[in-house]
Amino acid sequence: MLKDISLGQFFPGKSPLHRMDPRVKILLTMAFIVVLFIVRSLPSFLLIIVFLAVIIGISGISFRVVLKGVKPVLPLVLFTAVLNMFFITGTPLWQWWILTITREGVQLAVLMSIRIVCLIAGASMLTYTTSPIALTDAIERLLKPLKAVRFPVHEMAMMMTIALRFIPTLIEETDKIMSAQKARGADMESGGLMKRAKALIPILIPLFVSAFRRAEELALAMECRCYQGGEGRTRMKQLRLSRLDGTASAVSAAVFAAAMVLNIVLPPLF
C-alpha cells in the first residue's frame, strides 16, 4: 500500500502540461478544486470529469499511475460514503434496527466519493508535471505581495516544497523499515488495536531518526552551498507566461464557467 502513494513525485516530460508556467498551474488547480466542490448537477460533474480525463491524457502520464495514487485514499472514500449513507435523512431505501439507508444518503455518498477521487487526481497532476524547484519559485512569486507585511515568503515556499519532495522518500524509508522488522519476526497485522499500535513503535522510532538525519544532511548541504534565503538569489530558469498559458487559462475558464452555468440552470442531484 505504501508503494502506491505517489504524492510529491515528479514525472519529467515534454507535454504541454509540463511546459506550462507553474504559477498558472497552481491557480488553475485551485480553481478546479473550488468548482469541484460547488457543482451539484449531473451534467456539471460529467463535464468536470471529462475535463480531468483530457488533462491526464494531455500530460502523457498513464491513467494507471493516477489511479495508483488514488488507491491509498480509498479507505477514506469508503468511510465517508458509509457515513453519508447512514446519517443523511430522506426517503428510506433499507432499514434495520436503528440503521437506515436513504436515497439522498446514497446520492450524497456517490457525490462525495467522486469529489474526493477527482480532488486527489487533479491535485496530483500539479506535482506530477511540475519539478520541485519550479514549484518553489511559483509559490514564492504568488505569495510575493505578503512581503509587504514582512512575511517570510521564500522560507515558507521552500519549506512547503521540501516537505512535499520528501514525502516519497519517507514512504520508501517506511517500507524498508517495515520489511526489515517483518524479516526479524515482527507481527504487525494480527491482534487488537492496541497491539497493532504498539507494533508501530519499532517503525516510528527508526523513521523519526532517519528523518532527522536527512534534515541535518540537507541543512549541512545548504550551508556548504552558502544558502542564505531568498535575498539576492538568482534563478537559472525565469518564469515567463507564454501563449500556451493563455490558451490553457482561457479553455479552463470556459470549462469552469460552463460547469457553473449548468449547475445553476439544471436541478441538483439531491
C-alpha positions as CSV (number, residue, x, y, z in Angstrom):
1,M,0.0,0.0,0.0
2,L,2.8,2.4,0.8
3,K,4.3,2.0,-2.6
4,D,1.1,3.1,-4.2
5,I,1.4,6.6,-2.6
6,S,2.7,8.8,-5.4
7,L,2.0,12.3,-3.8
8,G,5.0,14.6,-4.3
9,Q,6.6,12.6,-7.2
10,F,7.6,14.4,-10.4
11,F,7.5,12.6,-13.8
12,P,9.7,14.5,-16.3
13,G,8.1,15.0,-19.7
14,K,7.7,17.4,-22.6
15,S,3.9,17.5,-22.8
16,P,2.0,20.9,-22.9
17,L,1.2,20.5,-19.2
18,H,4.8,20.1,-18.3
19,R,5.7,23.3,-20.3
20,M,3.1,25.5,-18.7
21,D,4.1,28.1,-16.2
22,P,3.8,26.6,-12.7
23,R,2.1,29.7,-11.4
24,V,-0.7,29.2,-13.9
25,K,-1.0,25.5,-13.0
26,I,-1.3,26.3,-9.3
27,L,-4.0,28.9,-9.9
28,L,-5.9,26.6,-12.2
29,T,-5.7,23.7,-9.7
30,M,-7.1,25.9,-7.0
31,A,-9.9,27.0,-9.3
32,F,-10.6,23.3,-10.3
33,I,-10.9,22.4,-6.6
34,V,-13.3,25.3,-5.9
35,V,-15.6,24.4,-8.9
36,L,-15.4,20.7,-8.0
37,F,-16.9,21.4,-4.6
38,I,-19.5,23.9,-5.8
39,V,-21.2,21.9,-8.7
40,R,-24.0,19.6,-7.7
41,S,-25.8,18.8,-11.0
42,L,-25.0,15.6,-13.0
43,P,-24.0,17.4,-16.3
44,S,-21.6,19.7,-14.3
45,F,-20.0,16.6,-12.7
46,L,-19.7,14.9,-16.1
47,L,-18.1,18.0,-17.6
48,I,-15.5,18.2,-14.8
49,I,-14.7,14.5,-15.0
50,V,-14.2,14.7,-18.8
51,F,-12.1,17.8,-18.4
52,L,-9.9,16.0,-15.8
53,A,-9.6,12.9,-18.1
54,V,-8.5,15.2,-21.0
55,I,-5.9,16.9,-18.8
56,I,-4.5,13.5,-17.7
57,G,-4.4,12.4,-21.4
58,I,-2.5,15.6,-22.4
59,S,0.0,15.2,-19.6
60,G,1.3,11.9,-21.1
61,I,1.0,10.3,-17.6
62,S,-0.6,6.9,-17.6
63,F,-4.1,6.6,-16.1
64,R,-2.8,3.6,-14.2
65,V,-0.3,5.8,-12.4
66,V,-3.1,8.3,-11.5
67,L,-5.3,5.5,-10.2
68,K,-2.4,4.0,-8.3
69,G,-2.1,7.4,-6.5
70,V,-5.8,7.4,-5.7
71,K,-5.7,3.9,-4.3
72,P,-4.3,4.7,-0.8
73,V,-7.3,7.1,-0.1
74,L,-9.9,4.6,-1.0
75,P,-10.5,3.6,2.7
76,L,-11.2,7.3,3.4
77,V,-13.6,7.4,0.5
78,L,-15.4,4.3,1.7
79,F,-15.6,5.6,5.3
80,T,-17.0,8.9,4.0
81,A,-19.5,7.1,1.8
82,V,-20.7,4.9,4.7
83,L,-21.2,7.9,7.0
84,N,-23.3,9.7,4.3
85,M,-25.4,6.7,3.6
86,F,-26.4,6.1,7.2
87,F,-26.6,9.6,8.6
88,I,-28.5,11.5,6.0
89,T,-32.2,11.7,6.4
90,G,-34.6,11.3,3.5
91,T,-36.5,8.6,1.6
92,P,-35.8,5.3,3.2
93,L,-34.4,2.5,0.9
94,W,-33.4,0.0,3.6
95,Q,-33.9,-0.1,7.3
96,W,-32.8,-2.4,10.1
97,W,-33.0,-1.6,13.8
98,I,-31.5,1.9,14.1
99,L,-29.7,1.8,10.8
100,T,-31.4,3.4,7.8
101,I,-30.1,3.9,4.2
102,T,-31.8,6.7,2.4
103,R,-31.9,7.6,-1.3
104,E,-30.4,11.1,-0.5
105,G,-27.7,9.4,1.5
106,V,-26.7,7.2,-1.3
107,Q,-26.7,10.1,-3.7
108,L,-24.5,12.2,-1.4
109,A,-22.2,9.2,-0.8
110,V,-21.6,8.8,-4.5
111,L,-21.2,12.6,-4.9
112,M,-18.6,12.9,-2.2
113,S,-16.7,9.8,-3.4
114,I,-16.4,11.3,-6.9
115,R,-15.3,14.6,-5.4
116,I,-12.6,13.1,-3.3
117,V,-11.2,11.0,-6.1
118,C,-11.3,13.9,-8.6
119,L,-9.7,16.1,-6.0
120,I,-6.8,13.7,-5.4
121,A,-6.3,13.1,-9.1
122,G,-6.5,16.7,-10.1
123,A,-4.1,17.9,-7.3
124,S,-1.7,15.1,-8.2
125,M,-1.4,16.4,-11.7
126,L,0.3,19.5,-10.3
127,T,3.1,17.6,-8.6
128,Y,3.4,15.0,-11.4
129,T,4.1,17.7,-14.0
130,T,6.0,20.3,-12.0
131,S,9.5,20.0,-10.7
132,P,10.1,20.9,-7.0
133,I,12.3,23.9,-8.0
134,A,9.7,25.3,-10.3
135,L,7.0,24.7,-7.7
136,T,9.1,26.6,-5.1
137,D,9.6,29.6,-7.5
138,A,5.9,29.6,-8.4
139,I,4.7,29.6,-4.7
140,E,7.2,32.4,-3.9
141,R,6.0,34.5,-6.8
142,L,2.4,34.1,-5.9
143,L,3.0,35.0,-2.3
144,K,5.2,37.9,-3.1
145,P,2.7,40.6,-2.0
146,L,2.9,39.2,1.5
147,K,6.5,40.5,1.7
148,A,5.0,44.0,2.4
149,V,3.9,42.7,5.8
150,R,7.4,41.1,6.4
151,F,6.0,37.6,5.8
152,P,8.9,35.1,5.1
153,V,7.6,34.2,1.7
154,H,10.8,32.4,0.4
155,E,11.3,30.4,3.5
156,M,7.6,29.3,3.6
157,A,7.7,28.3,-0.1
158,M,11.0,26.4,0.5
159,M,9.6,24.5,3.5
160,M,6.4,23.6,1.7
161,T,8.3,22.3,-1.3
162,I,10.9,20.4,0.7
163,A,8.1,18.7,2.7
164,L,6.3,17.7,-0.5
165,R,9.5,16.5,-2.0
166,F,10.4,14.3,0.9
167,I,7.0,12.5,1.1
168,P,8.1,9.8,-1.4
169,T,11.5,9.5,0.3
170,L,9.9,8.9,3.8
171,I,7.4,6.5,2.3
172,E,10.2,4.5,0.8
173,E,12.1,4.6,4.1
174,T,9.0,3.4,6.0
175,D,8.5,0.5,3.6
176,K,12.2,-0.6,4.1
177,I,11.9,-0.4,7.9
178,M,8.7,-2.4,7.8
179,S,10.3,-5.1,5.6
180,A,13.3,-5.2,7.9
181,Q,11.1,-5.6,11.0
182,K,9.0,-8.3,9.4
183,A,12.2,-10.2,8.4
184,R,13.1,-10.2,12.1
185,G,9.7,-11.7,13.0
186,A,7.7,-8.7,13.9
187,D,3.9,-9.2,13.7
188,M,2.1,-6.0,12.6
189,E,-1.1,-7.4,11.2
190,S,-2.6,-9.6,13.9
191,G,-4.1,-8.8,17.3
192,G,-6.3,-5.9,18.5
193,L,-6.0,-2.2,18.0
194,M,-3.6,-1.7,21.0
195,K,-1.4,-4.5,19.9
196,R,-1.1,-3.1,16.4
197,A,-0.4,0.4,17.8
198,K,2.4,-1.0,19.9
199,A,3.8,-2.8,16.9
200,L,4.2,0.5,15.1
201,I,6.8,1.7,17.7
202,P,9.7,-0.2,16.2
203,I,8.8,1.5,12.9
204,L,8.2,5.1,14.1
205,I,11.4,5.4,16.1
206,P,13.8,4.5,13.2
207,L,11.7,6.6,10.9
208,F,12.0,9.7,13.1
209,V,15.7,9.1,13.5
210,S,16.1,8.8,9.7
211,A,14.0,11.9,9.1
212,F,16.1,14.0,11.5
213,R,19.3,12.6,10.0
214,R,18.1,13.6,6.4
215,A,17.1,17.0,7.6
216,E,20.5,17.6,9.2
217,E,22.2,16.4,6.0
218,L,20.1,18.7,3.9
219,A,20.8,21.7,6.2
220,L,24.5,21.0,6.1
221,A,24.4,20.7,2.3
222,M,22.6,24.1,2.0
223,E,25.1,25.7,4.3
224,C,28.0,24.4,2.3
225,R,26.5,26.0,-0.8
226,C,26.2,29.3,1.1
227,Y,22.4,29.3,1.1
228,Q,21.2,32.4,2.8
229,G,17.5,32.5,1.9
230,G,15.8,34.5,-0.9
231,E,17.8,37.7,-0.6
232,G,20.0,38.2,-3.7
233,R,19.1,34.8,-5.0
234,T,19.2,34.4,-8.8
235,R,17.4,31.7,-10.8
236,M,18.7,29.7,-13.7
237,K,15.2,29.5,-15.2
238,Q,13.0,32.6,-15.2
239,L,9.2,32.2,-15.1
240,R,7.5,33.8,-18.1
241,L,4.0,33.5,-19.3
242,S,3.6,32.2,-22.8
243,R,0.8,31.7,-25.4
244,L,0.3,28.2,-24.1
245,D,-0.5,29.5,-20.6
246,G,-3.0,32.0,-22.0
247,T,-4.7,29.3,-24.1
248,A,-4.9,26.8,-21.2
249,S,-6.3,29.5,-18.9
250,A,-8.9,30.5,-21.4
251,V,-10.0,26.9,-22.1
252,S,-10.1,26.1,-18.4
253,A,-12.1,29.3,-17.6
254,A,-14.6,28.4,-20.3
255,V,-15.0,24.8,-18.9
256,F,-15.4,26.1,-15.3
257,A,-17.9,28.7,-16.4
258,A,-19.9,26.2,-18.4
259,A,-19.9,23.9,-15.3
260,M,-21.2,26.7,-13.1
261,V,-23.9,27.7,-15.6
262,L,-25.1,24.1,-15.8
263,N,-25.0,23.9,-12.1
264,I,-27.3,26.9,-11.9
265,V,-29.7,26.1,-14.7
266,L,-30.2,22.3,-14.1
267,P,-31.5,20.8,-10.9
268,P,-29.0,19.3,-8.4
269,L,-28.6,15.6,-7.8
270,F,-30.2,15.9,-4.3
